[in-house]
Amino acid sequence: MGGVSARLEDLPLRDDLRGMTPYGAPQAPLPIALNVNENTHPVPEDVADDIMDSIALALREVNRYPDREFTALREGFADYLGHGLTRDQIWAANGSNEVLQHVLQAFAGPGRTAFGFGPTYSMYPLLTRATGASWVAGTRAADYTIDAEDAASQIAAVDPDVIFLCSPNNPTGTPLGLDVIEAAYEASTGVVVVDEAYHEFAPHEERSALTLLPGRERLIVSRTMSKAFAFAGARVGYLAADPAVVDALRLVRLPYHLSALTQAAASAALRHAPAMLRMVDDIAAQRDRIIATTAALGYTPHDSWTNFVLFGGVDDPAITWQRLYDRGVLIRDVGIAHHLRVTAGTEEETTAFLDALASVGSDA
Ligand SMILES: *Cc1c(COP(=O)(O)O)cnc(C)c1O
């Protein structure tokens, strides 16, 4: 095709998409990539072999459409989550981003509203607006916590159709009490989504929002294989909710949305859940080391129950980000004044980040 390419403004784009910017965490081939909260430990060799065998088997029938109901995979997730969940309460898609998109397509859309307490996961507003709904951001305390009473009054004032509670919160790492989830549910008539993308990194004795599901048909708990499970490249996210919620999601998904290869890979990985999750405690230890060392360097790290740390006290985040980049270390400027976010990597990667940060100093 010849000629000059058109500009976005020249196209008959939907009016409500004009002026929007796509999700754009930089993808740069740097030696130390700690910017998008992946598990930086590779899948163990023996597990990778078994996943490969499962994919090879699925490939022999790839001339046929896959199981539209991904039955075996839903059973795998129900077993993994426990809490007496059964497969009719489970949904999955290509990353929890697609799971959240399904939720918004079913429960938000034109004329409706989705809500979250900012700063929170940057994809919520993008996914919301792409369904034609509007996004309303609530507020948090200065340390990014939310208490039950404040949450309930903010939600009651907006009366949203979909509420996102990120637990623990990205990009701040902040834990969220179950009492806040209960209060948010009571204060609303909409669907309440608790995004537990990082739950596996929380202290092991902490209860999941899954324990709140019985008797709450508007409550949804979403998870992902992208973080603790070291499976970001496979694109698999899932949720647990009332079977009626799952039926609602069937109305909006594309038929056969989970490929046979994805289903085979994810089911095989779930069979090896303990091995896939083996590095979680090690990663949490590196996270705590980042908190201690950044504090010793004079920064102000925030409490985190995730695999990343948000630290404040950065004079000019863009300059510090660039100096780290020049030293081969990629972290994230999440747009919060005087803050940067870094993912806990392997011990070596974490050391490389901390050494680089010490060498750049906090002065611009
Ligand atoms: C990373 C992340 C997700 C998951 O994304 P996937 O699409 O499953 O890779 C969901 N929610 C939050 C808060 C995240 O940080």
The ligand as an SDF file (V2000), in Angstrom:
LIG
                    3D

 15 15  0  0  0  0  0  0  0  0999 V2000
   -1.3330   -6.6840   36.4680 C   0  0  0  0  0  0  0  0  0  0  0  0
   -2.7010   -6.3880   36.9320 C   0  0  0  0  0  0  0  0  0  0  0  0
   -3.8070   -7.0600   36.4040 C   0  0  0  0  0  0  0  0  0  0  0  0
   -3.6590   -8.1630   35.4620 C   0  0  0  0  0  0  0  0  0  0  0  0
   -3.4580   -8.0830   34.2340 O   0  0  0  0  0  0  0  0  0  0  0  0
   -3.5300   -9.3210   33.2390 P   0  0  0  0  0  0  0  0  0  0  0  0
   -4.4140   -8.8110   32.1600 O   0  0  0  0  0  0  0  0  0  0  0  0
   -4.1030  -10.5070   33.9330 O   0  0  0  0  0  0  0  0  0  0  0  0
   -2.1130   -9.5320   32.8390 O   0  0  0  0  0  0  0  0  0  0  0  0
   -5.0520   -6.8090   36.9370 C   0  0  0  0  0  0  0  0  0  0  0  0
   -5.2230   -5.9200   37.9150 N   0  0  0  0  0  0  0  0  0  0  0  0
   -4.1900   -5.2760   38.4490 C   0  0  0  0  0  0  0  0  0  0  0  0
   -4.4320   -4.3350   39.5560 C   0  0  0  0  0  0  0  0  0  0  0  0
   -2.9010   -5.4690   37.9760 C   0  0  0  0  0  0  0  0  0  0  0  0
   -1.8840   -4.7960   38.5090 O   0  0  0  0  0  0  0  0  0  0  0  0
  1  2  1  0
  2  3  1  0
  2 14  2  0
  3  4  1  0
  3 10  2  0
  4  5  1  0
  5  6  1  0
  6  7  2  0
  6  8  1  0
  6  9  1  0
 10 11  1  0
 11 12  2  0
 12 13  1  0
 12 14  1  0
 14 15  1  0
M  END
$$$$
